[in-house]
Amino acid sequence: MDNLSDALKKLKLASADSTTDSVESCLDCLLKALAHNNADASGKIQEMGVLPLLPTLLAPQSSCTPKVANIIAEVAKNEFMRSPCVEAGLIPPLVQLLHSKDHEVLLQTGRALGNICYDSHEGRSAVDLAGGAQIVAGHIKSLSQNTDPDNGKLLTVFCGMLMNYSNDNDSLQAQLINMGVIPTLVKLLGLHSDNTALTEMCLIAFGNLAELESSKEQFASTNIAEELVRLFQRQAEHEKKEMIFEVLAPLAENDVIKLQLVEAGLVECLLDVVVHTVDGVREEDVAQLKTASDLMVLLLLGDESMQKLFEGGKGSVFQRVLSWVPSHNHQLQLAGALAIANFARNDGNCIHMVESGIVQKLLELLDRHVDEGNVTVQHAALSALRNLAIPVVNKAKMLSAGVSDTVLKFLPSEMPPVQFKLLGTLRMLIDTQADAADQLGTNGKLVERLVEWCEAKDHAGVMGESNRLLSALIRHSKSKDVVKTVIQGAGVKHLVVMATSEHMIMQNEALVALGLIAGLDLVGAEKDFVGAGLVQVLHKLLSDEMSAPEVKYNSMVIICAVMGSEPLHKEVQGLAFIDVVSKLRSHENKTVSHQASLTEQRLTAQS
């Protein structure tokens, strides 16, 4: 440390005289001290005020320059030295050195700038201000074709510098994207795939840039998919595969890139990973299995990539993914069920899958998860069943396969995601299926649970779906027994509230159900209608100019239906409905105006 202090004093004197030889020996002493104990030596350099002397020593022609840049690079490895480096005015002369033709000067300057930028807002701002990133990006572009080993090292340093410059900073990442660094880095990956350090640097840079939405278009215009798949196929180590996965995941969110990855053969790589890790007990096997199967599901979210892999239900990939559902591995069961849900995104696929017996596999999977089951697997399997139940031709087949019985086993679930999918699946199944709606609608336990969930204010999705299923049971069954069960279960008031929903489709579903209740069991529902303020709600819907024509029509149908009840009749008279209804006779919608005439006659006759 004494030698270092002497060297620093000499350096202060020598830098004033500009005697090159004595400066060189002082610099060598500094580099030795930094190699021995970087933090202590850096602290001493800062303490003795040497940093402000360094800009004058960064002369482009000086033989000391590479050593000075190397010292700055070493010093800037310490977080506490980065701001002092910026304050000492080191960035502008370092950026000027990027115009040098000397390989060693460029290498040490790239290191120095990269280290100063690492996790330092001040460092990045100063480099940005000096225009350093543009010069480095230009170097990378011009050097990218040269596969000389020394050149590879310089490229690695420059890529690292850009990475440190832009890491976790959206505006600087956007700046690099606008400079066109993405196509250049993709070329680097292809030409220098044997250079491990450079390859890793490119992957980390891709991982950073791929998070930005604006990068996806540029990535899609390159052959990144082919390069990454080729690189993946050559990897044996878990860490290397993980690095590539970290780039693939954000890129695969883009539909164009999804298709490119499928065409480049990524799916085969993923299936291979699954085969080799499914029975593995090591932590890395479990991690790889999860990443590979998750990525597989993500690829299926794109319409084109999904259809390409479906291949009319005969695709080998489709068949392999189906085999995951009966697996003993929860992660694969989950991915298999999610994959089916993703394949089931158009009627043709759904019809083919139901015909090929997939429903049975999903029911068996759900049966394995009824008690103490895995919630994510339950949710995924119910999602798949819900999607499969959308085409009309599938509903009766799925009902006769016992889907509703299996789904009802999850009624006790306290998990909102499972509740939500359970409700959606039942609602899809009973659409246009009167017998099933009748059977489920007279199930007291189900109706009781629905009424309970209609009050789940913390979970808007569950609350909405419960209301919609309650309404659907009445609308599709048109059954007096179902109406009776809903009245006994205290469900009427929830349908009245549903009629005030901000969603027109839900308003209408509620009104149709309320009309059927009024028509099928007015006496039984009378008390609930009064208690829930049905007449007031109808008056508000009819008076509101924003109400849809269907809402106005169905509201008037209910008004006519409730006139047979004395207390409800009184409420209608007390609210001057006649004025509102007579205005609707001139409504532009013919169905509304016709119903307004009928309603007016009814109101007049019974006033």
DAGI-V655635 format. One record per residue. N is the residue number from 1. D_FIRST is the distance of its C-alpha to the first C-alpha in Angstrom with 2 decimals. Layout:
N,D_FIRST  N,D_FIRST
This chain:
1,0.00  2,3.83  3,5.36  4,4.89  5,6.26  6,8.67  7,9.64  8,10.41  9,12.41  10,14.12  11,14.90  12,16.58  13,18.61  14,19.39  15,20.54  16,22.93  17,24.31  18,24.25  19,23.60  20,23.11  21,21.68  22,18.71  23,18.14  24,18.36  25,15.73  26,13.23  27,14.37  28,14.01  29,10.32  30,10.09  31,12.49  32,10.74  33,7.61  34,10.51  35,12.48  36,10.15  37,9.73  38,11.64  39,12.14  40,8.75  41,7.74  42,11.33  43,11.24  44,8.69  45,11.02  46,13.91  47,12.96  48,12.67  49,15.94  50,15.27  51,17.67  52,20.80  53,20.07  54,20.24  55,24.04  56,24.86  57,22.88  58,24.95  59,27.98  60,30.33  61,30.91  62,27.36  63,25.92  64,22.44  65,23.89  66,23.46  67,19.70  68,19.39  69,21.60  70,19.64  71,16.38  72,18.64  73,20.14  74,16.91  75,15.77  76,19.39  77,19.37  78,18.20  79,21.24  80,19.59  81,18.55  82,22.05  83,23.85  84,21.21  85,21.56  86,25.30  87,25.14  88,23.12  89,26.19  90,24.73  91,27.80  92,30.53  93,28.81  94,27.78  95,31.41  96,32.65  97,30.74  98,32.89  99,35.69  100,33.94  101,35.68  102,32.53  103,31.90  104,28.10  105,27.84  106,30.08  107,28.22  108,24.75  109,26.47  110,28.41  111,25.33  112,23.62  113,26.84  114,27.53  115,24.25  116,24.59  117,28.17  118,27.46  119,28.97  120,28.39  121,31.50  122,29.84  123,28.49  124,31.92  125,33.80  126,31.83  127,32.39  128,36.01  129,36.49  130,35.14  131,37.45  132,34.76  133,36.63  134,39.79  135,38.05  136,36.31  137,39.66  138,41.34  139,38.93  140,39.54  141,43.27  142,43.33  143,41.10  144,42.84  145,45.44  146,42.99  147,42.27  148,39.90  149,36.92  150,34.30  151,36.27  152,36.21  153,32.42  154,32.57  155,35.36  156,33.41  157,30.49  158,33.03  159,34.99  160,31.89  161,31.08  162,34.66  163,34.51  164,31.41  165,33.06  166,36.30  167,35.63  168,37.67  169,38.71  170,42.44  171,42.72  172,39.96  173,41.46  174,44.86  175,43.43  176,42.31  177,45.72  178,47.46  179,45.47  180,47.02  181,43.93  182,45.91  183,48.28  184,45.41  185,43.36  186,46.55  187,47.13  188,43.57  189,44.27  190,47.44  191,46.13  192,42.76  193,43.81  194,42.36  195,38.84  196,37.62  197,34.47  198,36.50  199,39.41  200,37.31  201,35.82  202,39.41  203,40.60  204,37.99  205,38.90  206,42.59  207,42.07  208,40.59  209,43.23  210,46.16  211,45.90  212,47.13  213,50.93  214,50.96  215,49.17  216,51.97  217,54.40  218,51.98  219,51.14  220,54.90  221,55.50  222,53.20  223,53.61  224,50.78  225,53.17  226,53.87  227,50.23  228,49.03  229,51.94  230,51.37  231,47.68  232,48.65  233,51.18  234,48.55  235,46.15  236,46.23  237,43.16  238,43.54  239,40.29  240,41.41  241,44.87  242,43.47  243,41.50  244,44.78  245,46.69  246,44.36  247,45.42  248,49.05  249,49.65  250,49.12  251,50.79  252,53.79  253,54.58  254,56.11  255,59.70  256,59.59  257,56.45  258,58.05  259,60.91  260,58.63  261,56.69  262,60.01  263,61.27  264,58.07  265,58.66  266,56.09  267,58.73  268,59.25  269,55.49  270,55.53  271,58.61  272,56.97  273,53.91  274,56.37  275,58.24  276,55.11  277,53.55  278,56.63  279,56.74  280,53.00  281,51.43  282,47.75  283,46.00  284,45.37  285,49.11  286,50.12  287,47.73  288,48.98  289,52.59  290,52.19  291,50.44  292,53.01  293,56.04  294,54.83  295,54.30  296,57.77  297,59.28  298,57.43  299,58.91  300,62.35  301,61.98  302,62.77  303,66.54  304,66.53  305,63.98  306,65.83  307,69.22  308,67.97  309,66.82  310,69.99  311,72.21  312,75.39  313,74.31  314,74.38  315,70.74  316,68.89  317,65.84  318,68.11  319,69.60  320,66.23  321,64.98  322,68.24  323,67.58  324,64.47  325,66.70  326,68.16  327,64.76  328,63.46  329,60.08  330,59.79  331,57.42  332,59.94  333,62.87  334,61.18  335,60.38  336,63.92  337,65.58  338,63.44  339,64.24  340,67.97  341,67.63  342,66.06  343,68.74  344,71.34  345,70.89  346,74.25  347,77.76  348,78.25  349,75.24  350,76.16  351,79.75  352,78.74  353,76.24  354,78.77  355,81.34  356,78.93  357,78.46  358,74.95  359,76.17  360,76.92  361,73.38  362,71.95  363,74.39  364,73.46  365,69.77  366,70.49  367,72.57  368,69.58  369,67.59  370,70.16  371,69.00  372,65.32  373,64.81  374,61.84  375,62.13  376,60.55  377,63.00  378,65.92  379,64.95  380,64.61  381,67.93  382,69.77  383,68.33  384,69.72  385,73.12  386,73.28  387,72.72  388,75.23  389,77.82  390,77.90  391,80.59  392,84.04  393,85.17  394,82.34  395,83.13  396,86.25  397,84.74  398,81.62  399,83.75  400,85.96  401,82.88  402,82.10  403,79.08  404,80.09  405,80.57  406,77.08  407,75.49  408,77.30  409,75.55  410,72.43  411,74.23  412,72.56  413,69.07  414,66.91  415,64.48  416,65.16  417,64.16  418,66.67  419,69.29  420,68.93  421,69.46  422,72.25  423,74.13  424,73.64  425,74.89  426,78.03  427,78.72  428,78.56  429,80.77  430,83.62  431,83.79  432,87.49  433,88.01  434,90.65  435,91.12  436,87.43  437,87.04  438,90.05  439,88.71  440,85.24  441,86.67  442,88.84  443,85.93  444,85.55  445,82.11  446,80.73  447,82.26  448,80.99  449,77.39  450,77.75  451,78.90  452,75.93  453,73.50  454,75.32  455,73.68  456,70.11  457,68.79  458,65.14  459,65.83  460,67.73  461,68.06  462,69.70  463,71.90  464,73.07  465,73.79  466,75.71  467,77.92  468,78.49  469,79.46  470,81.79  471,83.49  472,83.62  473,85.39  474,88.18  475,88.32  476,88.52  477,90.79  478,93.12  479,94.14  480,95.71  481,94.18  482,90.66  483,91.38  484,92.64  485,89.49  486,87.26  487,89.40  488,89.31  489,85.53  490,85.12  491,83.80  492,86.04  493,84.00  494,80.91  495,82.94  496,84.07  497,80.45  498,79.58  499,82.26  500,80.10  501,77.05  502,75.31  503,75.83  504,79.32  505,79.57  506,78.96  507,81.41  508,84.02  509,83.50  510,83.89  511,87.04  512,88.72  513,88.06  514,89.36  515,92.45  516,93.14  517,92.69  518,95.15  519,97.57  520,97.41  521,97.14  522,97.46  523,98.91  524,96.04  525,93.37  526,95.12  527,93.31  528,89.85  529,90.66  530,91.64  531,88.66  532,86.16  533,87.75  534,88.77  535,91.35  536,88.90  537,86.35  538,89.06  539,90.14  540,86.59  541,86.18  542,89.52  543,88.82  544,85.39  545,85.76  546,82.55  547,84.03  548,84.62  549,88.28  550,87.99  551,86.75  552,89.69  553,92.15  554,91.01  555,90.91  556,94.56  557,95.53  558,94.17  559,96.02  560,99.29  561,98.50  562,97.81  563,101.02  564,102.80  565,100.89  566,102.32  567,99.11  568,97.24  569,100.28  570,100.21  571,96.55  572,97.27  573,100.14  574,98.04  575,95.42  576,97.76  577,96.76  578,99.79  579,98.21  580,95.02  581,96.93  582,99.57  583,96.85  584,95.60  585,99.01  586,98.00  587,94.60  588,93.81  589,93.27  590,96.77  591,95.93  592,94.63  593,97.62  594,100.09  595,98.49  596,98.54  597,102.33  598,102.86  599,100.69  600,102.48  601,105.85  602,104.64  603,103.36  604,106.58  605,108.82  606,107.15  607,106.56
